[in-house]
Amino acid sequence: MTTEAPIMNDAHQDSGIQEQDLQPPERFKDEQVTHLERGQLVAETSRPVPRAALSARAAAGLWALRAFAVLVSLMVIYTFISQLH
């Protein structure tokens, strides 16, 4: 008299639970860079990145942000120099 043990897949079918994909989520390319050797990392990071295609509105916003950063920097430098005297 032999009895066979139930197979694990049979338990999932009986319980009505659908089997999920147990593969790890796809890693982003940035996460894979951390596992490269030094020479591979240098080769990967020295590759030029193409310029992003921006709308005219986004480009104008970035130029306004640059102008604001320069203006605030000049104000900080002026305040620092004026406090020295």
Backbone as numpy.savetxt, mean C-alpha at the origin, in Angstrom:
# Nx Ny Nz CAx CAy CAz Cx Cy Cz
-15.77 -57.23 11.15 -16.60 -56.07 11.15 -15.71 -54.83 11.15
-15.72 -54.09 10.04 -14.93 -52.87 9.94 -15.86 -51.69 9.75
-15.52 -50.66 10.46 -16.29 -49.41 10.28 -15.33 -48.34 9.83
-15.78 -47.55 8.91 -14.93 -46.48 8.39 -15.25 -45.18 9.12
-14.20 -44.46 9.44 -14.38 -43.17 10.10 -14.92 -42.17 9.09
-15.75 -41.26 9.53 -16.27 -40.25 8.59 -15.15 -39.34 8.10
-15.21 -38.99 6.86 -14.21 -38.10 6.26 -14.60 -36.66 6.57
-13.60 -35.81 6.77 -13.84 -34.42 7.16 -14.72 -33.68 6.14
-14.54 -33.98 4.85 -15.34 -33.30 3.83 -16.81 -33.67 3.96
-17.09 -34.89 4.42 -18.48 -35.30 4.60 -19.14 -34.47 5.69
-18.41 -34.09 6.72 -18.97 -33.30 7.80 -19.41 -31.93 7.30
-18.62 -31.32 6.37 -18.98 -30.02 5.83 -20.23 -30.12 4.96
-20.36 -31.20 4.22 -21.51 -31.35 3.36 -22.77 -31.58 4.19
-22.66 -32.30 5.28 -23.82 -32.59 6.10 -24.28 -31.37 6.87
-23.37 -30.51 7.29 -23.74 -29.37 8.11 -24.26 -28.18 7.31
-24.13 -28.22 6.00 -24.63 -27.13 5.18 -23.67 -25.96 5.09
-22.47 -26.09 5.61 -21.46 -25.03 5.56 -20.71 -25.15 4.26
-20.62 -24.06 3.54 -19.88 -24.09 2.29 -18.40 -23.97 2.57
-17.62 -24.70 1.80 -16.18 -24.67 1.97 -15.65 -23.36 1.43
-14.85 -22.69 2.22 -14.28 -21.41 1.82 -12.90 -21.62 1.24
-12.48 -20.67 0.44 -11.14 -20.72 -0.12 -10.15 -20.41 0.99
-9.28 -21.33 1.28 -8.34 -21.17 2.38 -7.01 -20.58 1.95
-6.93 -20.12 0.70 -5.71 -19.50 0.23 -5.55 -18.14 0.91
-4.32 -17.76 1.27 -4.13 -16.44 1.88 -4.50 -15.36 0.88
-4.94 -14.21 1.38 -5.29 -13.13 0.46 -4.07 -12.72 -0.37
-4.34 -12.27 -1.57 -3.24 -11.88 -2.45 -2.47 -10.72 -1.84
-1.17 -10.86 -1.80 -0.33 -9.82 -1.22 -0.12 -8.71 -2.22
-0.02 -7.51 -1.70 0.28 -6.39 -2.56 1.76 -6.42 -2.91
2.10 -5.75 -3.98 3.48 -5.76 -4.44 4.41 -5.14 -3.40
3.92 -4.14 -2.64 4.74 -3.51 -1.61 5.12 -4.50 -0.52
4.22 -5.41 -0.19 4.51 -6.40 0.84 5.55 -7.40 0.35
5.56 -7.66 -0.93 6.52 -8.61 -1.47 7.92 -8.02 -1.53
8.04 -6.72 -1.58 9.34 -6.06 -1.64 10.13 -6.34 -0.37
9.46 -6.51 0.75 10.17 -6.73 2.01 10.90 -8.07 2.04
10.55 -8.98 1.16 11.17 -10.30 1.15 12.26 -10.43 0.09
12.61 -9.33 -0.58 13.63 -9.39 -1.62 15.02 -9.29 -1.02
15.99 -9.83 -1.75 17.38 -9.66 -1.35 17.82 -8.24 -1.70
18.96 -7.84 -1.17 19.40 -6.45 -1.33 19.53 -6.04 -2.80
20.14 -6.87 -3.62 20.31 -6.55 -5.04 18.97 -6.47 -5.77
18.06 -7.36 -5.43 16.74 -7.33 -6.04 15.97 -6.08 -5.61
16.14 -5.67 -4.36 15.46 -4.49 -3.86 15.96 -3.23 -4.57
17.27 -3.15 -4.77 17.86 -2.00 -5.46 17.34 -1.95 -6.90
17.31 -3.09 -7.57 16.83 -3.13 -8.95 15.35 -2.75 -9.03
14.56 -3.19 -8.06 13.13 -2.90 -8.07 12.83 -1.44 -7.77
13.57 -0.85 -6.83 13.28 0.53 -6.45 13.92 1.55 -7.38
14.90 1.16 -8.20 15.53 2.11 -9.11 14.78 2.22 -10.43
13.76 1.41 -10.62 12.98 1.47 -11.85 12.08 2.71 -11.82
12.10 3.54 -12.88 11.29 4.76 -12.86 9.79 4.44 -12.91
9.02 5.30 -12.26 7.58 5.15 -12.21 6.97 6.15 -13.17
6.03 5.75 -14.01 5.44 6.72 -14.94 4.62 7.77 -14.21
4.53 8.92 -14.82 3.80 10.03 -14.23 2.30 9.70 -14.20
1.65 10.07 -13.11 0.22 9.79 -12.96 -0.58 10.72 -13.85
-1.64 10.19 -14.43 -2.54 10.99 -15.26 -3.55 11.67 -14.35
-3.42 12.97 -14.20 -4.30 13.74 -13.32 -5.21 14.65 -14.14
-6.37 14.92 -13.59 -7.26 15.89 -14.23 -6.69 17.29 -14.02
-7.19 18.24 -14.78 -6.72 19.62 -14.65 -7.02 20.16 -13.25
-8.15 19.76 -12.71 -8.53 20.21 -11.36 -7.57 19.67 -10.30
-7.21 18.40 -10.41 -6.28 17.81 -9.45 -4.90 18.43 -9.57
-4.44 18.67 -10.80 -3.13 19.30 -11.01 -3.12 20.71 -10.43
-4.21 21.47 -10.63 -4.29 22.82 -10.07 -4.28 22.77 -8.55
-4.97 21.79 -7.98 -4.98 21.64 -6.52 -3.60 21.33 -5.97
-2.86 20.49 -6.67 -1.50 20.17 -6.23 -0.58 21.38 -6.34
-0.72 22.16 -7.41 0.09 23.38 -7.54 -0.26 24.38 -6.45
-1.53 24.49 -6.11 -1.94 25.38 -5.02 -1.36 24.90 -3.69
-1.33 23.60 -3.49 -0.74 23.04 -2.27 0.76 23.32 -2.20
1.43 23.21 -3.34 2.87 23.53 -3.37 3.12 25.00 -3.05
2.32 25.88 -3.63 2.46 27.31 -3.37 2.20 27.62 -1.90
1.20 26.97 -1.32 0.90 27.16 0.10 2.07 26.70 0.97
2.66 25.55 0.63 3.79 25.03 1.41 4.98 25.97 1.34
5.25 26.53 0.16 6.36 27.48 0.02 6.07 28.75 0.81
4.84 29.25 0.73 4.47 30.46 1.45 4.59 30.27 2.96
4.11 29.16 3.48 4.21 28.90 4.92 5.67 28.71 5.33
6.46 28.07 4.49 7.89 27.90 4.80 8.59 29.26 4.88
8.28 30.15 3.95 8.87 31.48 3.98 8.43 32.25 5.23
7.19 32.08 5.64 6.72 32.75 6.85 7.44 32.22 8.09
7.68 30.92 8.14 8.39 30.34 9.28 9.83 30.82 9.31
10.47 30.85 8.15 11.86 31.33 8.08 11.94 32.80 8.49
11.02 33.63 8.00 10.99 35.04 8.38 10.80 35.20 9.88
9.86 34.45 10.46 9.61 34.54 11.90 10.83 34.12 12.70
11.50 33.07 12.27 12.71 32.60 12.95 13.80 33.66 12.90
14.03 34.24 11.70 15.08 35.24 11.56 14.74 36.50 12.34
13.48 36.89 12.33 13.10 38.12 13.05 13.23 37.94 14.57
13.11 36.74 15.08 13.23 36.49 16.51 14.70 36.43 16.95
15.63 36.33 16.01 17.05 36.29 16.37 17.54 37.67 16.81
16.94 38.72 16.31 17.41 40.07 16.63 16.83 40.59 17.90
